[in-house]
Every structure is written in structure tokens, then in C-alpha cells.
Amino acid sequence: MLLRLGAFSVTFAAFGSTGWAQTPPTGAEGPMNGPGNPLAAPWAAWKAAYLDESGRVIDALQQGASHSESQGYGLYLAALFGDDAAFDAIYGWTETNLAIRSDALLAWRWLPGVTGAVPDRNNASDGDLFYAWALVTRGQRDGDAALMDRARAIANDLVAACVTESPDGSGRLVLKPAAQGFERDGGIVINPSYYMPRAMRDVARATGARALATCAADGAAIMAALAREGLVPDWVEITPDGMKIPDDREERNGYEALRVALFLIWSGESDHPAVTMQARAYRRATATRPSTSDSAPYATVFDPRNGDVIEASHHVGYSAVAALAECAASDVPGSAIPFYRTRDQAYYPATLHLMALIAQITATPECVPI
């Protein structure tokens, strides 16, 4: 049963007249978890739509699954917004159902209604990262040693299992998507969207796992190199001879890579080449879309070499990410970020929509929606 906090299948204006949209929050009682929080209604809507009362974040389009990504995202949002009840529920469910590995990391997916709900105990490094970031955020706020100890254990095991030296001889550190399955024939497959530089830096600073901060900087350099050739692909294999698309993956800039620009902007790196390239692709897609088209309006998948649109969606959350990127990469204030809504949105685009609003407030106040 989904947690219902009223009939939240509606549209919410993300910002009122509080002025918070143009002032980044400061301190533990800033606007993101204080009485002036401009995203209180969108957060309540998100919980009503995607958070089970048990603390399970449900991804309906993925077989109703819950995964370490959804639990990590949900836990961080709860920590950011100071929602202790939601945090406790998500944390309790996740610790019971996904914290079942021999190390401190999380199994990557839980499936409902099947025998052996966790058939694969491999982890997902982005889920672990956001989960640790959430623990640090609340642990520091409350002075909670137990949460900080848990975050420290995750950070150390994440470095041990997933951070390794690049095989290209550069000396850079790379973040593997999981402990197993991404090393092949001397190369390492990475997912650039698993890098969230701000989270990596914050967790490194709080836990002492300094390799995460190094990995964040090295990841930004890798993405800059990729952006010189076009849009950042969903998946990249780093080999002793350079970078290429893995043989078992399509050459796409899509549902994975669209988080790259979002996370860079949120991390204060709006001038990164990957943001610039992504913004150009979004502008071109908007400019070339026929005004009378009845097709899905929001570009989501591009050819990384020429920027042609391969796929589009009706989910408005993808438009929020595009609008944020376009504004962040320009010198013109104001953005076309749409009002937040959960109606007709799946978990993933709705979550990215909320994150785009958070990134606007905390990192790019000049991109206030207009």
C-alpha cells in the first residue's frame, strides 16, 4: 500500500513568494528543511506517489522493484528535507532488505512477489553513494555517531570494491558501477552518471574516504574528455588504448547519461563541457521539433556523435532536467523548469524533476523558473 498524504495526484507550483528560490540554503535549518522550504509540497507529492508506508521506494516501470538507487535517492531527499519519519522508514526497510551482503554495501535490487526477492547480491555504486550521503547529511545534523559509523563503513567498502586505477595509464581513479561484472579483458566499464561529484566530496570529507574525492575530480576529467568528442554516452569502456563504447552496449546518450549534466550542475560545475554539450543538444531538439507534432515532446535519448534525437518521452521531469541544463549553460537568467507534478510521471523522471528543482535552488539560483 502506498503512503498517502492526501490526494497528491495534482500539479504543484514549485515556488511561492518566499524568495527561497533565489537564495541558496545555509546551515542545518536552511530553507530545505525549515518552515520556508519551497519544495515541501512537491516532496509530499513524491512520497504519496512512490513511497510505500513500509519505507520501500517503488519503481513501477521496473517490475515494481525497489533498488539501492531508489532507496538511496529517497533517503537523501528525506535527510535534505529534514523528514525524519520518512528517513527512518526508508532506512529501516533498506537495512532489513538490501543490507544483506558480507560487506557494508547494499544489494542492488529487491523484487516483490517472488521467491528470493534479492536474486543478485551485487551492489550498485550510485545507490551506495547516495545512501552514504544521506547518512552523512542526517548524521552530521543530529550528531548521530551510529549513522556516521554506517556511512563510514559504506564509504570505505565502496572504495575497496568499486574504486580502482584506470587501465589507460593516466593514474586516474575510476568508479566501477558495481563490485562485480565490469572488468573485462584489461578494460573497465563505467557509467558516467554514477558519478555525483558533490556527494562524493561530501562523503569523502565526512568519512575520511579521500579516494572518493579524488575519484570525483578524475571523473570530471574523464567526462570532459568524452565531451570533446560529443555527448557523454550512457556507458564507456576505458581500455589501455583509450575509451570506447562497450561491445555489449548501444552508443547512446540516454536515460542514464541525462543525469550527468544534472549532477554536475548540482555540484557547482555548470561550466563543465558535458553540461555545455548537453544543453546544445536540448536546444537543437527544441528548435527542430515541429510545432504541430503530436509525438512525445521531451527528448531523452540522443546519438552522442551528431546529437540527433533517437527517443522522446511524455514525462515532464525530463523537461525539467533539460531546462536546468539550458539555463545553467547560458548567460540568461530564468529557466523553463516546469511546475512539479507526479500525475502521469513514473518514479524516475519524477525524482529527476525534484532533483532539478533542488539543484536550481542550491547551485544555480539564477535559473529560477519563469
Beta strands, then each sheet from edge to edge (+ up, - down):
strand 1: 11-12
strand 2: 66-67
strand 3: 109-110
strand 4: 163-165
strand 5: 173-175
strand 6: 183-184
strand 7: 187-190
strand 8: 236-239
strand 9: 242-244
strand 10: 298-302
strand 11: 309-313
strand 12: 340-341
sheet 1: 1+ 12-
sheet 2: 2+ 3-
sheet 3: 4+ 5-
sheet 4: 6+ 7- 8+ 9-
sheet 5: 10+ 11-
end
